[in-house]
Amino acid sequence: MTATNSNFDYVIPRPMLPALPVSGTEQHFPVRRVYCVGRNYAAHAIEMGHDPDRDLPFFFQKNPENLLYANDFPYPTLTSDVHFEVELIVALKAGGSDVPAATAQDLIFGYGVGVDFTRRDLQTKAKAQGRPWTAAKAFEHSAPVSGIVSAEEVGSLSGKKIWLEKNGIMQQESDLDHLIWNVPEVIAHLSNQFELAAGDIIFTGTPAGVGAVKTGDQIHCAVEGVAELSFNVV
């Protein structure tokens, strides 16, 4: 086990723990890991050339430091095809392994909205070569996010709209009932592969309509009754 203790005399400055503000409070949510679900809306699976049936979900990770809060999105290097993907994000207050879907809701602290930016050209090349997507997904500032809203304040997710506008024009629009795997099922499947813990954040998948951005674009997105997020591409 890796030793972690705030009383240690570190050989370099200890990195700061990323954290997101909790809506309506002076508190913050510390981020341990960031998990993302691939192709969790049927229409998006189809637009990406895949079968929308309920195959077991697959996961990848971004780094906690990739989260971008209350700042504009800097267009990244090494690409000419960066795509937006709006997603409901889930913040966990507890974890475990092999969590049943029936009790997975008990692990949730709150929700937010985020954008999973993807260097699509790098992803396409990695897929063709059978290589990991890390460079396409886990780059600096690749996950603009809102603050976290408590699950008690949000209530039921049923029927809530999720959408993204670029330059005032709707690009993505769906509702959370169209998730192939709902939030408790996502948590359950994820916990079969990783030991979850308090501080984990999950991007739950994006609806159809993903597309490219360029410098100067304005992004406005939301999950109805949860949170909104606006930023520019710079």
N, C-alpha and C positions, 0 to 999 in steps of 0.2 A: 504494500500500500504506500502511495506517495504521502510523505509527511507534509501537513499543512497546519501552520500555527502562527497566529498573529504576533507571538512573542519571540519568534526566531529572529536572529540577526542575519538578514538576507545579504547575499553577495552583490545583488543589483537591486534597484528600487522595486518594490513589490507592485505588480500591475494592478491597476484599479479594477474592481469588479463592476461590469456594466450593470446599470439599473434603469428602470423605467418608472416614471411617476404614476401614482395611483390616483385616479380621478376623485376629486372632492376631498382629498386629504393632503397632509404634508409628508406622507410616507412614500417610500419607493419600493419597487419590486426588484430584488436582485436576480440577475440572470445567470443561470448555471450552464445550460446548453440550449441550442436552438435546433429543433428538428423540423423537417419539412416533408409533407406528403406529396408524392407525385401522382398526377392524373386522378384526382378524386371527384371530378364532375364529368359525367358521361359526354357532354357536348365538347368539352375541352379535350378529352381523350380522343374523340373522333377527329377534331381539327388537327391534332398532332399525329394522326395516322395510326391510332391504336384501337384495340377492342375495348368498348366501354363496359363490358360485363364485369361482375364483381370478382375479379381476380384479387388475390390477397394484396393489400396495399404495399407499396415499397416506399422507403424512406431514405433521405440523405440529410446531411447536416450543414448548416452555416455556422460560423463562429459567433459567439456572443458579441465580439467587437465589431461584427459586420452590421449590427443594428444601428440605425440612423434615426435620431429623435430630434424634432424641432429644427431641422436644417434642410437645405436644398440638396438635391442629389447630383453629385459631380459625375459627369459622363466619364466612364472608365477608359483606361488604355487598352490596347491590344484587341480592339473590336470595332466593328462598324454596324453592329446589329444587336442592340440591347433592347430586350422586351420587358414590358411590365406584366405582372401577374398579381392581381389583388386577392387577398386572402383574409379570412377570419383567423385571428391568432388566439391561442388558448394558453393561459399561464397556470402552472401547477403549484399548489401549496403543499403537496405530499406526493410520494411516489411508490415504487415497488416494482416487483417482477411478476409476470403472469397475472396481471390484474383482470378480474372478470369485467366484462362490459357492464354488467348490472350494478357494479359498485364504482365504476370509473368516474362518475360524476362527482363523487365525494373528494376526488383529488384536485378539483378545479378551484383555483382562487378567483380567476376572472378572465376577461376577454379583451380583445382590441382588434384593430385592423392594421394590416401591413401590406407592403408590396414586395414580392420576391422578384427582384431584378435578375435577369439571366442574359449572359453574353451568348446569344443564340448561335452565333457562328462558331464559337468555341465549343459549345455543347454538341452541335451537329457533327463537327469534326471528331470530337471524343467518342460519340456514339459509333461513327463509322469505323473508328480504330479499336473499338471495344475497350476504351479507357474510361477512368472515372471522370465525373463531371465537376470536380472540385474547382478548377479554374473558371468554369462557366458560372458557378453558383456562389462560391464562398469568397468573393472578392470584397475589397473595402467598400463600405457604405451601401452594400447591395440589398439591405433590408430596411427601408424606411418604415417606421412604425408609429402608431399612436401611443398614448399612455394606456394604462390598464384600468378597466372598469370592473368592479367586483361582480361576481356571479349573482349575488343577491340583488344587486341593483339592476342587472340585465334581465333576470328571470329566464323564461323559456326562449330558446333560439328558434322555435318552430315558425316557419313562414317569414323570417326576417330577410329583407332584401340585402344583396351585396352587389356593389356596382363601382365602376371606375370611369371617370371622364378624362379625356385628354383635350386640352384647349377648349373646354366647354362642350365637347361632343361625346356622347355616351359611347364607350368602347366595350365594356363588359357589364352585363346585368343578369342576375339570376337570383335565386333565394337559397337559403341554407337547407331547405328540404330536398334540394337536388344533389346534395352530397351523396356520392356512391356509398361511402362509409361515414356514418354519422360520428359526432365527436366522441362519445363513449367507446364506440367500436375502434376508432383510430387510436385512442389511448390504450385500449386492451391489446391491439395488435402490436403497437409500438413497444409495449411493456414485455411482449414475448421475445423481443430482439435486444432490448436494452433495459437496464435497471433505471427506472425513472426516479426523479427526486424533486423535492421542492426547489423552485427556481428554474425549472425547465419550461421552455416556450415551444409551442407546436404551431407551425403554419399548416393549415388544414387542407390546402388545395385551392386551385383557382378555376373559375368558370371560363367558358368559351369567350373568345374575342381578344386574346392576347395580341400585342402588337409592338412595334418598334417606337422608340423615342429618339428625339434629337435635342441638341442644346437649344434652349429657349422654350421648350414645351412646358406647359403647366398641367400638373396632375392633381385631381381631386377625387377622392374615393371614400367609401364608407361601408360599414355594416349597419343597417337600420337598427336604431335603438341601442347601439353599442358605442360606436365611435366614428369620427370622421378624420381625414388626413389630407392635407394639401401641401404641395411643395413644387418647386421649379426644378427643371433639369438645367444644370449650369456647366 
